[in-house]
Amino acid sequence: MDLIVKFVDYKSSERSMLKFSLVGLGHIGRVHKQAIEETEGAELVAIIDINFSQDESRIPVYKTLESFLENDKETDVVIIATPNGLHCEHAIMCLKAGKHVLIEKPIALNLKDAQRILDVAKTHNRRVFSSMQLRFSPPVRFVKNLIENQSLGEIYMVNIHCYWNRNKNYYQVRDWSGSLEMDGGVLFTQFSHFIDILNFWFEETKCTQSWFSNFSHQGITEFADTGKLDFKADGVEGNMIFSTSVFEKNYTSRIVIIAEKGTLEIGDQYLNQLNYCNMEDDIATEDFSTEVKNFHPQAISEIVEALAENRSSTLDGEHALRLVKFIEEALDF
């Protein structure tokens, strides 16, 4: 897909701050709010949430997206942090109103809607970014550099394991969670970042086989809680095993690469730990693990810089399109 080339040049603008508004102040919305507050060159100027009161905020609060778009005159980027099934509708409304958008993952729940968002953005000369912040994790970037520099030689295999717990209460406190229409399933809501990292490392990825089961969420969710995917990534064989049925608490998240010149494992829920590295070349690895788990501030900073410098971004919506395509293929088997 062609990149949009007519971007607003913020560098030459009199404005020194990129102004954000936030739709949806749930858990992830508050994470985005904090990220904006921590990022130089970013300013939060409005919140849109039916359950949030003006008395709780020093900035304007709107109850509906419609009223915000009718009255707002200063927002550059709207962050869409509403339920997954509303991302497409809300993003298109903002794009048509002349706003850039940062869409919480997933960008949409099907490829058709994801493409619609990008098409509307192109028509209205706006940018679409997706919240793929784990691309800024130091271990993730370390592995990407190894792959790009061919330091691993031939890659033989990539294995992804995600064993989490999502209990009944998790779904009960969110009225949209568990719904196929609004949630979309665990590959979209829980494990999409791991597929995105696969896309970040490799140019071509495709699911070749899938299996799903609902072990412990019958009557709670409308979709499977467990599955196994086989895939190819630039011709490399791989598999992904995932579940939200683990007893009591999350167990592990990890990606293992077995290659001609080395073996690697990165892990933790936010892929912020380099758990194992044994390579032919002597590489100092002690600086790649981090206790930082929240990479949203780096994502906000990237958007500020990408718009100021009139350049493409690792968070551009076309990358999120690949993610939706991969998951849709997996669900269609």
C-alpha positions as CSV (number, residue, x, y, z in Angstrom):
1,M,0.0,0.0,0.0
2,D,1.3,3.5,-0.9
3,L,2.1,5.7,2.0
4,I,0.4,9.1,2.4
5,V,2.9,11.7,1.3
6,K,1.1,15.0,2.0
7,F,1.5,15.2,5.7
8,V,1.0,18.3,7.8
9,D,4.4,19.8,8.5
10,Y,4.4,20.4,12.2
11,K,8.1,21.4,12.2
12,S,7.3,24.5,10.3
13,S,4.1,25.2,12.2
14,E,3.9,27.8,15.0
15,R,2.5,25.1,17.3
16,S,5.2,23.7,19.6
17,M,3.0,20.9,21.0
18,L,1.2,18.1,19.2
19,K,-2.3,18.0,20.7
20,F,-4.0,14.8,21.5
21,S,-7.6,13.9,22.5
22,L,-8.6,10.6,24.0
23,V,-11.7,8.6,23.3
24,G,-12.3,6.0,26.0
25,L,-10.9,6.4,29.5
26,G,-10.9,2.8,30.6
27,H,-7.8,0.9,31.7
28,I,-5.9,1.3,28.5
29,G,-7.1,4.8,28.0
30,R,-5.6,5.8,31.3
31,V,-2.3,4.3,30.1
32,H,-2.4,6.5,27.0
33,K,-3.3,9.5,29.1
34,Q,-0.2,9.0,31.3
35,A,2.0,8.4,28.3
36,I,0.9,11.7,26.8
37,E,1.6,13.5,30.1
38,E,5.1,12.0,30.2
39,T,6.1,12.8,26.6
40,E,7.8,16.0,25.6
41,G,6.0,17.7,22.7
42,A,2.6,16.1,23.5
43,E,-0.4,17.6,25.2
44,L,-3.8,16.1,26.1
45,V,-6.5,18.7,25.3
46,A,-9.8,16.7,25.6
47,I,-11.3,13.5,26.9
48,I,-14.3,11.8,25.5
49,D,-16.0,9.3,27.8
50,I,-19.6,9.0,28.9
51,N,-18.6,7.9,32.4
52,F,-16.0,10.6,33.1
53,S,-17.0,13.9,34.8
54,Q,-15.8,17.4,33.9
55,D,-15.4,17.9,37.7
56,E,-12.6,15.3,37.5
57,S,-10.6,17.1,34.8
58,R,-8.9,20.4,34.1
59,I,-9.4,19.9,30.3
60,P,-12.7,19.6,28.4
61,V,-14.7,16.4,28.8
62,Y,-17.2,15.3,26.2
63,K,-19.8,12.6,26.7
64,T,-20.0,11.7,23.0
65,L,-17.6,11.6,20.1
66,E,-20.1,13.5,18.0
67,S,-20.2,16.5,20.4
68,F,-16.4,16.5,20.5
69,L,-16.0,16.6,16.8
70,E,-18.6,19.3,16.5
71,N,-16.9,21.6,19.0
72,D,-13.1,20.7,19.0
73,K,-10.9,23.1,17.1
74,E,-7.4,22.2,18.4
75,T,-6.9,18.4,18.4
76,D,-4.3,17.0,16.0
77,V,-4.5,13.3,17.0
78,V,-7.4,11.4,18.5
79,I,-6.5,8.2,20.4
80,I,-9.2,5.5,19.9
81,A,-9.3,3.5,23.1
82,T,-12.9,2.2,22.9
83,P,-14.0,-1.4,22.7
84,N,-12.4,-3.3,19.7
85,G,-15.6,-3.5,17.7
86,L,-16.0,0.3,17.7
87,H,-12.5,1.1,16.5
88,C,-13.4,1.3,12.8
89,E,-16.5,3.5,13.3
90,H,-14.7,5.9,15.7
91,A,-11.5,6.1,13.6
92,I,-13.4,6.9,10.4
93,M,-15.5,9.6,12.2
94,C,-12.3,11.3,13.4
95,L,-10.5,11.0,10.1
96,K,-13.4,12.6,8.2
97,A,-13.3,15.4,10.7
98,G,-9.7,16.1,9.8
99,K,-8.0,14.4,12.7
100,H,-5.1,11.9,12.7
101,V,-5.8,8.8,14.7
102,L,-3.9,6.5,17.0
103,I,-5.9,3.3,17.3
104,E,-5.4,0.9,20.2
105,K,-4.8,-2.6,19.0
106,P,-6.4,-4.1,17.1
107,I,-6.9,-1.5,14.4
108,A,-10.1,-3.4,13.5
109,L,-11.6,-6.9,13.9
110,N,-11.5,-7.8,10.2
111,L,-9.4,-6.9,7.1
112,K,-12.3,-5.1,5.3
113,D,-12.7,-2.6,8.1
114,A,-9.0,-2.1,8.6
115,Q,-8.6,-1.3,4.9
116,R,-11.6,1.1,5.1
117,I,-9.8,3.0,7.8
118,L,-6.7,3.4,5.7
119,D,-8.7,4.3,2.6
120,V,-10.5,7.1,4.4
121,A,-7.2,8.4,5.8
122,K,-5.8,8.6,2.3
123,T,-8.8,10.4,1.0
124,H,-8.7,12.9,3.8
125,N,-4.9,13.2,3.8
126,R,-4.7,12.0,7.5
127,R,-2.4,9.6,9.3
128,V,-3.3,6.3,10.9
129,F,-1.1,5.0,13.7
130,S,-1.6,1.7,15.6
131,S,-0.7,1.0,19.2
132,M,2.1,-1.5,18.6
133,Q,4.4,-0.2,21.4
134,L,6.2,-3.5,22.0
135,R,8.2,-2.7,18.9
136,F,10.1,-0.3,21.2
137,S,11.2,-3.0,23.7
138,P,15.0,-3.3,23.8
139,P,15.1,-7.1,23.4
140,V,12.7,-6.9,20.5
141,R,14.9,-4.4,18.8
142,F,18.0,-6.4,19.6
143,V,16.6,-9.4,17.8
144,K,15.4,-7.3,14.8
145,N,18.9,-6.0,14.4
146,L,20.4,-9.5,14.5
147,I,17.9,-10.7,11.8
148,E,18.5,-7.6,9.6
149,N,22.3,-8.0,9.9
150,Q,22.1,-11.7,9.3
151,S,24.0,-12.3,12.5
152,L,21.9,-15.5,13.2
153,G,22.7,-17.1,9.8
154,E,19.9,-19.3,8.6
155,I,16.9,-19.2,11.0
156,Y,15.5,-22.7,11.5
157,M,12.5,-22.2,13.7
158,V,10.5,-19.6,15.7
159,N,8.3,-20.6,18.6
160,I,5.9,-18.4,20.5
161,H,4.4,-19.5,23.8
162,C,1.8,-17.5,25.7
163,Y,0.2,-19.1,28.7
164,W,-2.1,-16.6,30.6
165,N,-5.0,-16.5,33.0
166,R,-8.2,-14.6,32.3
167,N,-10.7,-15.6,34.8
168,K,-14.5,-15.1,34.9
169,N,-14.2,-11.8,36.8
170,Y,-12.0,-10.3,34.0
171,Y,-14.9,-10.7,31.6
172,Q,-17.6,-9.6,34.0
173,V,-16.1,-6.2,34.8
174,R,-16.1,-5.2,31.1
175,D,-19.5,-5.5,29.5
176,W,-18.0,-5.8,26.0
177,S,-15.3,-8.4,26.8
178,G,-16.1,-11.9,25.7
179,S,-18.3,-10.8,22.9
180,L,-17.3,-11.9,19.4
181,E,-18.6,-8.6,17.9
182,M,-17.0,-6.2,20.4
183,D,-14.0,-8.2,21.7
184,G,-13.1,-10.4,18.8
185,G,-11.2,-13.1,20.7
186,V,-7.9,-13.7,22.5
187,L,-5.7,-13.4,19.4
188,F,-7.0,-9.8,19.0
189,T,-7.3,-8.7,22.6
190,Q,-4.6,-10.7,24.5
191,F,-2.0,-12.0,22.0
192,S,-1.9,-9.7,19.0
193,H,1.3,-8.0,20.2
194,F,3.2,-11.3,19.8
195,I,2.0,-11.7,16.2
196,D,2.9,-8.0,15.5
197,I,6.5,-8.7,16.7
198,L,6.6,-11.5,14.3
199,N,5.6,-9.1,11.5
200,F,8.1,-6.6,12.8
201,W,11.0,-9.0,12.4
202,F,9.9,-10.7,9.1
203,E,8.7,-9.2,5.8
204,E,6.2,-12.0,5.0
205,T,4.2,-13.9,7.5
206,K,1.3,-16.3,6.9
207,C,-0.7,-18.7,9.1
208,T,-0.7,-22.1,7.5
209,Q,-2.7,-24.2,10.0
210,S,-4.7,-23.5,13.2
211,W,-6.5,-25.3,16.0
212,F,-8.8,-23.8,18.7
213,S,-10.6,-24.9,21.8
214,N,-12.5,-23.3,24.6
215,F,-11.3,-25.1,27.8
216,S,-12.6,-23.0,30.7
217,H,-14.7,-20.1,29.4
218,Q,-17.8,-21.9,28.1
219,G,-20.8,-19.6,28.8
220,I,-18.4,-16.7,29.5
221,T,-16.9,-15.9,26.1
222,E,-18.2,-16.4,22.5
223,F,-14.8,-17.6,21.3
224,A,-12.0,-20.0,22.0
225,D,-9.6,-19.5,24.9
226,T,-6.8,-21.7,23.6
227,G,-5.1,-22.5,20.3
228,K,-2.2,-23.5,18.2
229,L,-1.0,-21.8,15.0
230,D,1.5,-23.0,12.5
231,F,3.0,-20.2,10.4
232,K,5.8,-19.3,7.9
233,A,7.8,-16.2,8.4
234,D,10.0,-15.4,5.3
235,G,10.0,-19.1,4.7
236,V,11.0,-20.0,8.3
237,E,8.7,-22.6,10.0
238,G,7.1,-21.5,13.3
239,N,4.3,-22.2,15.7
240,M,2.4,-20.3,18.3
241,I,0.7,-21.9,21.3
242,F,-1.5,-19.7,23.5
243,S,-4.1,-20.0,26.2
244,T,-6.0,-17.9,28.7
245,S,-7.0,-21.0,30.8
246,V,-3.9,-21.2,32.9
247,F,-4.7,-21.8,36.6
248,E,-4.9,-18.8,38.9
249,K,-2.3,-16.4,37.3
250,N,-0.2,-15.8,34.1
251,Y,2.5,-18.4,33.7
252,T,4.8,-17.3,30.8
253,S,5.2,-15.5,27.6
254,R,8.2,-16.1,25.4
255,I,9.5,-16.2,21.8
256,V,12.3,-18.6,21.0
257,I,14.5,-18.4,17.9
258,I,16.6,-21.4,16.9
259,A,19.1,-20.5,14.2
260,E,22.4,-21.6,12.5
261,K,24.5,-19.2,14.6
262,G,22.6,-18.8,17.8
263,T,19.6,-19.5,20.1
264,L,17.6,-16.8,21.6
265,E,14.7,-16.4,24.0
266,I,12.9,-13.2,24.9
267,G,10.1,-13.1,27.4
268,D,7.8,-11.6,30.0
269,Q,4.4,-10.4,29.1
270,Y,5.8,-7.2,27.6
271,L,8.8,-8.9,25.9
272,N,11.2,-6.8,28.0
273,Q,13.5,-9.6,29.1
274,L,16.3,-11.3,27.1
275,N,16.1,-14.6,28.9
276,Y,18.6,-16.6,26.9
277,C,21.3,-15.8,24.3
278,N,23.9,-18.1,23.0
279,M,25.5,-17.0,19.8
280,E,28.5,-17.7,17.6
281,D,29.6,-14.1,17.8
282,D,30.5,-12.7,21.2
283,I,27.8,-10.1,21.9
284,A,27.4,-8.2,25.1
285,T,23.7,-8.7,26.0
286,E,23.4,-7.4,29.6
287,D,22.0,-4.0,28.5
288,F,19.0,-5.4,26.5
289,S,16.8,-6.6,29.3
290,T,14.8,-3.9,31.1
291,E,12.4,-3.6,34.0
292,V,10.4,-1.2,31.9
293,K,7.1,-2.8,30.9
294,N,5.2,0.2,29.5
295,F,6.4,1.4,26.1
296,H,3.4,3.7,25.4
297,P,5.5,6.9,26.0
298,Q,7.9,5.8,23.3
299,A,4.9,5.3,21.0
300,I,3.6,8.8,21.7
301,S,7.1,10.2,21.2
302,E,7.4,8.4,17.8
303,I,4.1,9.8,16.6
304,V,5.2,13.4,17.6
305,E,8.4,13.0,15.7
306,A,6.9,11.2,12.7
307,L,4.5,14.1,12.2
308,A,7.1,16.8,12.9
309,E,9.6,15.2,10.5
310,N,7.0,14.3,7.8
311,R,8.2,10.7,7.7
312,S,6.8,7.2,7.8
313,S,6.6,5.4,11.1
314,T,6.9,1.9,12.5
315,L,3.5,2.5,13.9
316,D,1.8,3.3,10.6
317,G,-1.5,1.6,10.1
318,E,-0.4,-0.5,7.1
319,H,1.7,-2.6,9.6
320,A,-1.5,-3.2,11.7
321,L,-3.2,-4.3,8.5
322,R,-0.8,-7.3,8.3
323,L,-1.7,-8.2,11.9
324,V,-5.4,-8.3,11.2
325,K,-4.8,-10.3,8.0
326,F,-2.7,-12.9,9.8
327,I,-5.4,-13.3,12.5
328,E,-8.2,-13.5,10.0
329,E,-6.4,-16.2,8.1
330,A,-5.9,-18.2,11.3
331,L,-9.6,-17.9,12.3
332,D,-10.7,-19.0,8.8
333,F,-9.1,-22.5,8.9
